[in-house]
Amino acid sequence: MFRSATLRLTGWYLLTLMLFSVIFSVIIFQVATNELGARLERLETSFEGSSNINPNQQPGRPLTLATLRLIEQDKASTNLSVELLYINLFVLVIAGFGSYFFARRSLAPIEKAHEAQSRFTSDASHELRTPLAVMKTELEVALRDKNATSETLKEVLSSNLEEVDKLTQLSEMLLSLSRLDSVKLKLGSVNLNKITKDILKKYKLSANRVSIKAKGQQIVHGNETAIADLIKVLVDNALQYSPNESTIEVSIDKQDQSALFEIRNSGQGISPEKLPYIFDRFYRADSSRTSGEHKGYGLGLALAKSIVDIHDGELKVSSTPNEETTFTLLLPLNSGNQSKG
């Protein structure tokens, strides 16, 4: 589809360029011809009255200055036409390659967005279909079982409720991503330290599960709800993919004109070749990272990256396989509320 669109756009570019080239060629031809005619006419006038004998002229055909002027003007026009033709052919070739290059460059972002949208739609459909298929199968089995007891039916309903919760979680993630893509967030002063502590309290973790070190109060410029979602995603990701007995290290500091939030967890880690893709929607670095109690949909980090981009921040990740993973977040500080060291 995009190949044909590229060729069509190339054709329009080329047609436009050649139209201008031909128009300018006609204008140049007319101007040059008129100028040449005027010069030859002035030359004829300056020699008018003098005798001009051409030794090569044919008997019975006297060669006058007027005739000579017309002959030279005709030769000059022919030569100029040939030169302009070659120039236009050269422009056609160069413009063809240039038009194709710019057409590809113009359509590249659209093609990339289209591919991302298609992949997103396909992945979302797959994720929605899986829990729906599980629910349908369990319900069909329960309905066909004439000897099903109330306990059995309760188990089926309980299982279906879990699948509904998964669908709800997925829907909320998709809505959050869609909202970030279409809504302009209201920005203000946000206390990064307070948001981080409030989120950690909600997990009700043991004292040795999370270690937090903060240097000063880091007040960033952003949307409080979005930044809270961002910190929650990073904390949740660290908790999910680290051993229960390990300690997650959270550090809040200032770096240049940005607030630094760093979270480090031990565990399986992520292989180097997969690191560049972990912020893609529905991407999973390892199937084991989505199994078990904390199964995810690969949307959390994509949501985090979208929030960071909206805030003109930076989100990086480094990981050593089978050792630790570190997410480093930089958000612009609020100019009116610098942190106190």
C-alpha positions in Angstrom: 0.0 0.0 0.0 2.7 2.5 1.0 4.8 1.5 -2.0 2.0 2.5 -4.4 1.4 5.7 -2.4 5.1 6.5 -2.6 5.1 6.0 -6.4 2.0 8.2 -6.7 3.5 10.9 -4.5 6.7 10.7 -6.5 4.7 11.1 -9.7 3.0 14.2 -8.3 6.4 15.7 -7.2 7.9 14.9 -10.6 5.0 16.3 -12.5 5.1 19.6 -10.5 8.8 20.0 -10.9 8.7 19.2 -14.7 5.8 21.6 -15.1 7.8 24.4 -13.6 10.9 23.3 -15.6 9.0 23.4 -18.9 7.4 26.8 -18.0 10.7 28.3 -17.2 12.3 26.8 -20.3 9.6 28.4 -22.5 10.1 31.7 -20.7 13.9 31.5 -21.1 13.5 30.5 -24.8 11.2 33.5 -25.5 13.4 35.9 -23.6 16.6 34.6 -25.2 15.1 34.6 -28.7 13.8 38.1 -28.3 17.1 39.3 -27.0 19.0 37.7 -29.8 16.6 39.1 -32.4 17.0 42.6 -31.0 20.8 42.3 -31.0 20.9 41.1 -34.6 18.4 43.8 -35.6 20.6 46.5 -34.0 23.6 44.9 -35.8 21.7 45.1 -39.1 20.8 48.7 -38.5 24.4 49.6 -37.7 25.6 48.2 -41.0 22.7 49.3 -43.1 23.8 50.9 -46.3 27.1 49.2 -46.5 27.8 46.5 -49.1 28.1 42.9 -47.7 29.2 40.4 -50.2 29.4 36.7 -49.3 31.8 34.8 -51.5 29.8 31.6 -50.9 26.4 33.1 -51.8 24.7 31.4 -54.7 24.2 33.3 -58.0 20.9 35.0 -58.3 20.3 35.0 -54.6 21.7 38.2 -53.1 22.4 37.8 -49.3 21.2 40.8 -47.4 21.7 41.7 -43.8 18.1 41.0 -43.1 18.4 37.5 -44.5 21.6 36.9 -42.6 19.9 38.0 -39.4 17.0 35.6 -39.9 19.4 32.7 -40.6 21.5 33.3 -37.5 18.4 33.8 -35.4 17.0 30.5 -36.6 20.2 28.7 -35.9 20.4 30.2 -32.4 16.8 29.3 -31.7 17.4 25.7 -32.8 20.6 25.4 -30.7 18.8 26.9 -27.7 15.9 24.5 -28.1 18.2 21.5 -28.1 20.1 22.8 -25.1 16.9 23.4 -23.1 15.7 19.9 -24.1 18.9 18.3 -22.7 18.5 20.4 -19.6 14.9 19.3 -19.1 15.9 15.6 -19.6 18.6 16.1 -16.9 16.1 17.8 -14.6 13.7 14.8 -15.2 16.3 12.2 -14.2 17.5 14.1 -11.1 14.0 15.2 -10.1 12.8 11.6 -10.4 15.4 10.3 -7.9 14.9 13.4 -5.7 11.1 13.1 -5.8 11.2 9.4 -4.8 13.6 10.2 -2.0 11.4 13.0 -0.6 8.3 10.9 -1.1 9.7 8.1 0.9 10.9 10.5 3.6 7.5 12.2 3.8 5.6 8.9 4.1 8.0 7.2 6.4 6.5 8.6 9.7 3.0 7.8 8.4 4.0 4.3 7.4 5.6 3.8 10.8 2.5 5.1 12.6 0.3 2.8 10.5 2.4 -0.2 11.3 2.4 0.6 15.0 -1.4 1.1 14.9 -1.9 -2.2 13.1 0.4 -4.0 15.5 -1.3 -2.4 18.4 -4.7 -3.3 17.2 -3.6 -6.9 16.5 -2.0 -7.3 19.9 -4.9 -5.7 21.7 -7.4 -8.0 19.9 -5.2 -11.0 20.9 -5.1 -9.9 24.6 -8.8 -9.4 24.7 -9.6 -12.6 23.0 -7.6 -14.8 25.4 -9.6 -14.1 28.6 -12.9 -14.1 26.7 -12.1 -17.5 25.3 -11.3 -18.8 28.8 -14.5 -17.4 30.2 -16.6 -18.8 27.4 -15.0 -22.3 27.8 -15.6 -22.4 31.5 -19.1 -21.3 31.2 -19.9 -23.8 28.4 -18.5 -26.6 30.5 -20.5 -25.5 33.6 -23.7 -25.3 31.6 -23.3 -28.8 30.1 -22.5 -30.4 33.4 -25.9 -31.4 34.7 -24.4 -32.6 38.0 -22.6 -29.4 38.7 -22.7 -28.4 42.4 -22.9 -24.9 43.9 -19.3 -25.1 44.8 -18.3 -26.0 41.2 -20.4 -23.1 39.9 -18.8 -20.7 42.5 -15.3 -21.8 41.2 -16.4 -21.0 37.7 -17.7 -17.6 38.6 -14.6 -16.9 40.7 -12.4 -17.8 37.7 -14.5 -15.6 35.4 -14.3 -12.8 37.9 -10.5 -13.0 37.7 -10.6 -12.8 33.9 -13.0 -9.8 34.1 -10.4 -8.1 36.4 -7.7 -8.8 33.8 -9.9 -7.3 31.1 -10.6 -4.3 33.3 -6.9 -3.8 33.9 -6.2 -4.0 30.2 -9.0 -1.6 29.3 -7.7 0.9 31.8 -4.2 0.7 30.4 -5.6 1.1 26.8 -7.7 4.1 27.9 -4.7 5.7 29.6 -2.6 5.3 26.5 -5.4 6.7 24.3 -5.9 9.6 26.7 -2.3 10.5 26.7 -2.2 10.5 22.9 -5.2 12.9 22.5 -5.5 15.0 25.7 -3.3 17.9 26.7 -2.4 17.5 30.4 -2.6 20.4 32.8 0.9 21.0 34.3 1.9 22.4 37.6 4.2 21.8 40.6 4.5 18.2 41.7 6.4 17.0 44.7 8.2 13.9 43.5 9.2 12.8 47.0 5.7 12.9 48.3 4.2 11.0 45.4 6.8 8.3 45.7 6.2 7.8 49.4 2.4 7.8 49.0 2.6 5.1 46.3 4.9 2.9 48.3 2.6 3.1 51.3 -0.3 1.7 49.3 1.7 -1.5 48.7 2.0 -2.1 52.4 5.4 -3.6 52.1 7.8 -4.8 54.8 10.5 -2.4 55.9 13.3 -4.3 54.2 11.4 -4.7 50.8 12.0 -1.1 49.6 14.9 1.2 50.5 14.4 4.9 49.6 17.1 7.6 49.7 16.1 11.2 48.9 18.3 14.3 48.8 16.1 17.3 49.2 12.5 17.9 48.0 12.4 17.6 44.2 9.6 19.7 42.8 9.0 18.9 39.1 6.9 20.6 36.5 4.2 18.2 35.4 0.8 16.6 35.8 0.4 15.1 39.3 -1.9 12.2 38.2 0.2 11.3 35.2 3.5 11.3 37.3 1.8 9.2 40.0 0.9 6.7 37.3 4.5 6.8 36.0 6.0 6.1 39.4 3.5 3.4 40.1 4.4 1.6 36.9 8.1 1.7 37.7 7.6 0.5 41.3 5.1 -2.2 40.2 7.5 -3.4 37.6 10.4 -3.6 40.1 8.2 -5.5 42.6 6.9 -8.0 40.0 10.2 -9.0 38.6 12.3 -9.3 41.7 12.5 -12.0 44.4 10.2 -11.4 47.3 13.1 -11.4 49.8 15.2 -8.9 47.8 15.4 -5.2 48.4 14.4 -2.6 45.9 16.5 0.6 46.0 14.8 3.9 45.2 16.9 7.1 44.9 15.6 10.6 44.4 18.1 13.4 43.7 18.8 16.4 41.5 20.8 16.3 38.3 21.5 19.6 36.5 18.1 21.1 35.9 16.2 17.8 36.3 14.9 15.7 39.1 16.4 12.2 39.2 14.3 9.2 40.1 16.2 5.9 40.0 14.8 2.5 40.9 16.9 -0.7 41.0 15.9 -4.3 41.6 17.6 -7.6 41.5 16.3 -10.5 39.6 16.4 -12.2 36.2 17.3 -9.0 34.3 16.8 -8.2 30.6 19.1 -9.3 27.8 20.9 -6.4 25.9 19.3 -7.2 22.6 15.8 -6.8 24.1 16.4 -3.6 26.0 15.6 -1.3 23.1 12.1 -2.7 22.7 10.8 -2.9 26.3 8.9 0.4 25.9 7.0 -0.8 22.9 3.3 -1.5 23.5 2.6 -5.2 24.2 6.3 -6.1 24.0 7.4 -8.8 26.5 11.1 -9.3 26.9 10.6 -12.8 28.3 7.6 -15.0 28.6 8.5 -15.7 32.2 8.1 -12.0 33.0 4.4 -12.3 32.3 3.6 -15.6 34.0 2.3 -16.3 37.4 0.4 -14.1 39.8 1.6 -10.8 38.4 1.0 -11.5 34.7 1.0 -8.3 32.7 0.1 -7.2 29.2 3.3 -5.3 28.2 1.5 -1.9 28.5 2.9 -0.5 31.7 6.3 0.6 30.4 4.7 1.9 27.2 2.5 4.0 29.4 5.4 5.2 31.4 7.4 6.1 28.3 4.4 8.1 26.9 4.1 10.0 30.2 7.8 10.8 30.2 7.7 12.1 26.6 4.8 14.4 27.3 6.7 15.9 30.2 9.9 16.4 28.0 11.7 14.0 30.3 13.9 11.0 29.8 13.5 7.4 30.8 16.4 4.9 30.5 17.0 1.3 31.5 20.1 -0.7 32.1 20.2 -4.3 33.0 22.6 -7.1 33.8 21.2 -10.5 33.1 20.6 -12.6 36.2 21.7 -9.7 38.4 19.8 -6.4 38.4 17.8 -3.9 36.4 17.8 -0.1 36.9 15.3 2.4 35.5 16.5 6.0 35.5 14.0 8.8 35.2 14.7 12.5 34.6 12.0 15.1 34.8 12.3 18.9 34.4 12.4 20.7 37.7 9.8 23.5 38.4 11.7 26.7 37.8 10.0 28.4 40.8 10.6 25.6 43.2 14.2 24.4 43.2 15.2 21.5 45.5 16.9 22.2 48.7 20.2 20.3 49.0 
